[in-house]
Amino acid sequence: LPWRELPAFMAQLRARDAVSACCLEFLILTALRSGEVRGARWCEIDLDAAVWLVPDARMKRGVPHRVPLSVEALAVLQKVRGLDPVLVFPSPKRGKDNIAQPLSVMAFKPLLGRMGVDGFTVHGFRSTFRDWCSESAHADREVGGAALSHAMGNEVERAYARSDLFERRRVLMEAWALYATGGTGEVVALVRA
C-alpha cells in the first residue's frame, strides 16, 4: 500500500472490532512481520514501559527484538486485553483442551476481502513503513532498518554497532503511529537524538 494511502486504510481498519483487525492494526503500528505479531504473548509485553520484547525464536534473524510501543499501539493492546491470558491475538477457534491458538496466517485475507481492498499484501506494510521513513519522516536509514529488525551494514560495522537505537526508534514509531492514524499531516519532523 503506498504510504500516502495508509491513513485512509487505517481509518477503515480501526472501525472494525475483530481480533484480526486489531492484530493487523498492531502489525502496521509496530512494522513487524505477521508471524511475530500473531504469536505475541502477554508475558513479552511491558505495558508500563511501553516495550514489547519479541523472543529470538519468533524473529526471522534469530535475535530478540525490542519494540517501542506507541500510544496508538498500546491502545490496540487495551482493546484485546482479557481475550486470553497468554496470547495477545487469540484465534476464535480453540485447540485441544480449549487452549487458545494464535491467529492463522490466513486471518487477514478474509478481513481485507470484507473491507473491499486488494492489490497489496500484509507483509507489504513493512515496505509502506520503510517508504514513509525515507520519503516523509526523512529518518536515518539505520533507524528505519533497526525498526524493521534488519541487519544493517557489513560484518565489521555490525561487530561495532551494538546499539539497537531504541530511543531513536521510539521517537520514529510514535511519529509513524501519529501519521498512520491521521494524527499529523504528510510530513513528520523527527528530533534527532
C-alpha positions, 0 to 999 in steps of 0.5 A, a space after each residue: 500500500 503506498 504510504 500516502 494511502 495508509 491513513 485512509 486504510 487505517 481509518 477503515 481498519 480501526 472501525 472494525 472490532 475483530 481480533 484480526 483487525 486489531 492484530 493487523 492494526 498492531 502489525 502496521 503500528 509496530 512494522 513487524 512481520 505477521 508471524 511475530 505479531 500473531 504469536 505475541 504473548 502477554 508475558 513479552 509485553 511491558 505495558 508500563 514501559 511501553 516495550 514489547 520484547 519479541 523472543 529470538 525464536 519468533 524473529 526471522 534473524 534469530 535475535 530478540 527484538 525490542 519494540 517501542 510501543 506507541 500510544 496508538 499501539 498500546 491502545 490496540 493492546 487495551 482493546 484485546 486485553 482479557 481475550 486470553 491470558 497468554 496470547 495477545 491475538 487469540 484465534 476464535 477457534 480453540 485447540 485441544 483442551 480449549 487452549 487458545 491458538 494464535 491467529 492463522 496466517 490466513 486471518 487477514 485475507 478474509 478481513 481485507 476481502 470484507 473491507 473491499 481492498 486488494 492489490 497489496 499484501 500484509 507483509 507489504 506494510 513493512 515496505 509502506 513503513 520503510 517508504 514513509 521513513 525515507 520519503 516523509 519522516 526523512 529518518 536515518 536509514 539505520 533507524 528505519 532498518 533497526 525498526 524493521 529488525 534488519 541487519 544493517 551494514 557489513 560484518 565489521 560495522 555490525 561487530 561495532 554497532 551494538 546499539 539497537 537505537 531504541 530511543 531513536 526508534 521510539 521517537 520514529 514509531 510514535 511519529 509513524 503511529 501519529 501519521 498512520 492514524 491521521 494524527 499529523 499531516 504528510 510530513 513528520 519532523 523527527 528530533 534527532 537524538 
